[in-house]
Amino acid sequence: MIRLATWNVNSIRIRLQLLEKLVEKENPNLICLQEVKAKEADFPFEDIKKLGFENIALYSMPGYNGVAILSKLPLDNIAQHQHVGKDDARHISALVDNKFEVHNIYVPAGGDVPDAKINPSFEHKLNFVDEAAKFFSTKNSKPRVLCGDFNIAPSENDVWSHKALLQTVSHTPIEVEKLENFFKRGKFADAIRAYFSESEKIYSWWSYRNHNWATNDKGRRLDHVWVDKELLPAITKAKICKYFRAEQRPSDHVPVIVELKI
């Protein structure tokens, strides 16, 4: 059984105690972290190994971005991937227990202005998603699990208000179109929506600016787990750990968990 957690931790050193709580409360055996914000020399390898995760794959850089795979199972064929000509620590992959390939991705946020002509960050985001779609469009020898912070909430029930957010970065029609193209070209299945109904509002992110996040619940589902369609019958459970947003010094994202009977 694979119990996979994906989490934009927004600084591993600040959130180390919460990582310990995640392991204690949810018992994952595979964790994908985004935005670790630590170069290799500062990454807490020993603290994480004490939690039972002897196998760690890290693609890091100083100060921002960074992705990591923490595993209680063997990791092989570890690879760091660059997109749109940038070595910015956003995509790492590994073969897990010689059974499936996990890809951990942190899609660029895109800034505040949803116009690629005047906002280079938004242009970078759109180009990144296009290039990732091309990357995953070829057949793979092992089944794939793709997870991470995609920074796009694609469906109407992935946001608190579809109408209010149509011009807000993360839910604009152009972002949704490109993410859906990525999804279709890779022939993926949405592991979270395989468990939660399409009609159910589900979120994994609540803004730090929203001090009343728990009462008004203005969230977005930015964190995703996709699987090759052949793995769809293996999904037994999915969970969004909303309670993590109420912890002391939380990330603005919460862990998302999927169980796969592999």
N, C-alpha and C positions, 0 to 999 in steps of 0.2 A: 504493500500500500504506500503510495506517495501522498504525503500531505504537504503541499506547496503553499508557502506564504509569499506574497509579493508586497513590497512596502517602500514607498518613498519616505525614507527615514529623515531627510532634511538635516543631515549631520550625524554620522554614526557616533561620534564622541559625545555629543550632547544627549543622544537617545540610547546610550548603551544600557541603562537600567530598564528602559522600556523594551529593548530587545530581549533582555533577560525575562521580563514579564511575559512577552509573547511566547517564548519557549516554554515557560512554566505553565501558562494558561491554555495554550493552543497546541502544543506538542508537534510542531512541524518537523519534518526531517529534511526539508529543502526550503531555503529562504533566498529570495532574490531581493536585493536592496538597490534603490536608486538614490541619487544625490547624497552619496556618502561623504562628500566634501572633505576628503583627507588623502594626502599623498601616501604612497606605500609605507614610508617610514613612520607615519603617524597612525596607520590603521591598527586597530586593537586585535591583532591576530590571536594573541595568547588568551585574552579575555573571551573571545568567541570560541576558541578551541575548548576552553573549560566548560562551555555550555553543551559540548558534545559534537560540535561541528569541526571535525578534523580536516575536512577538505574545503579549501577556500580558493575561489578564483576571483581576482580583483583586476579591474581596469580603472585606474585612478589618475587624478591630477590635483595639483594644489588648489584648495580654496573652494572649488565648486564642481558640479557634476559628479561623475564617478558611479560605477555600478559594480556590484559584487554578488557572487553566488556562494552561499554557505550550505554545505551538504554533509549529512551523516553517511551518505553513500559515496562510492568512488566516483571521481570526476576525471574524465579523460578528454583528449582533443580540445583543450581549452583554447579559445581564440578570441582576440580582440578585433572588432570590426570598426572601420571608419566609413562615414558617409559624407557626401557632398564636400569631399576634400578637406575635412576637418578632423584632426586627432583630438577629439574633445570628450573622450571617455563616456560614451553613451550606449554602447552595445557590446555585450560579452556573451559568449556561448560555451557550452560544455556538453559532453556526452555523459549522461547520468547512469551509472551502474550497467553500462553497455546496453541499455534498453531504449532510451529516448534522448533526444537532443533538447536542451533547454536554452532558450534565448532570452536574455534580460535586457530590456531596452528602455532608455529614458529619452522620449521625444522632446525636442525643444519646446519651451513654453510659448514662445511667439510674441512676447511683448503685449502691449495694451491696444495697439491700433491695428485692426484687421484689414490692412491694405499693404500688399507686398511692394507697391510702387514707392511708398514713403517710409515703410518700416522694414529694415533689413532683417530683423529678428523674425518677423512673420514670413518673409520670403524664405529664410533659412528653414523654418518649420515645414512649410509646404514642400520645399525641395527634398527635405529629409524624408518625409513620408512617401513621396514619389519614388525616391531611390530605394527605400526599404521595401516598397511593394515590388520593385524589380528584383531585389535581392532574394526575396522569398517566393518568387514565381516559378522557380525551377524545382523539380522533384528531388526529394531528399531520400537517402538510403535508410535512415532511421526516422520514426515518427517524431514530430516536433511539438514542443510546448513553448509558446511565445508569451511572455508576460512583462509587465512593467507599468510605468507611468507614461501613458500615451498622450497626456495633456489634451485629449479630445473626448468630449461626451457626445456620442453619436446620435442617440435616439431621444425622442421627446421625453421619455421617462427616465433618462439619465441626467436630467436637470430639473431644478425646482420649478422653472417656468420656461417652456420652449419659446413662447412669444417674447418674453422680456430679454432673452439671451441670444436672440438671432444675430445681433450685431456685436456680441461679446466674444472675444477670442476664447476658443475652446469649443464653441457650439455654432460657429458660422457655417453657412451652407458649403462654402468651398473646403473647409477643413473636414466636414462630415463626408463630403463627396470623395475626397482623397483617401480618408481612412476606410471608407467602404470599398473603394477600389483596391486598396492594400489587402483588405480582408478577403475579397473575392479572388484576386489574383493568386493569393496563397492557398486558396481553398480551405480556409480555416473555419472552425466552429467556435462560437462564443461560449466558453465554459461557464461563465457566470450566468448568462441568460439561459443556459441549458437547465439550470437549477431554479432560477427566479423567473417568474412569468414576465413576458414582455410588457404587460400592463402594470407591473409593480414599479413604483418609484424606488430606485436604489442609488445611493451615493457613496463615494469613497473619499471625498475632499470637501472641507468646509473652510472658507477663507479666515485667515487670522484677523482680518478687518471686521469680521462679523462677530461681535462680542456676545450676541444672543443666538449663536448658531444652533444651540440645542433646542430652543423654543421655536424659532422660525424655520429651522431645518432647510435653509437655502443652500443645498449642496449640489455637487456634480459627480458623476461617475467618470473619473479620469484614469483610473487604474484598472487594467484589464488582464485577463488570462484567455488566450486563444489556443486551440489545439488542432492538430490535423484531424480531419473528420473521422478517420479510422479510430481515434481515441475517444470519440464522443461517448460510446457505450461504457467506457471505463470511468466516467465521472460519477461519483457517488454522493458528493456533497459540495456545497459552496457556502462561504460565510464572509460577511463584511463586518469587521471588528469595530463597530462604531464607538464602542466604549473607550477605545484608545484616544479618541479626540478629547475626552474629558480628563485625561491624565494630567499630572503636573508636567509642564514643559513639553507639550505634545508636538508632534509634527502636524501640519495641516492636512496630511493624508493619513488614512488608517490602513492597517494590514487587510489584505484580501486573501482568502484561503480557498483552495480547491483540493479536494481529495480525488485521487485517481487510483483505481484498482489495477495496478500494473504489476 
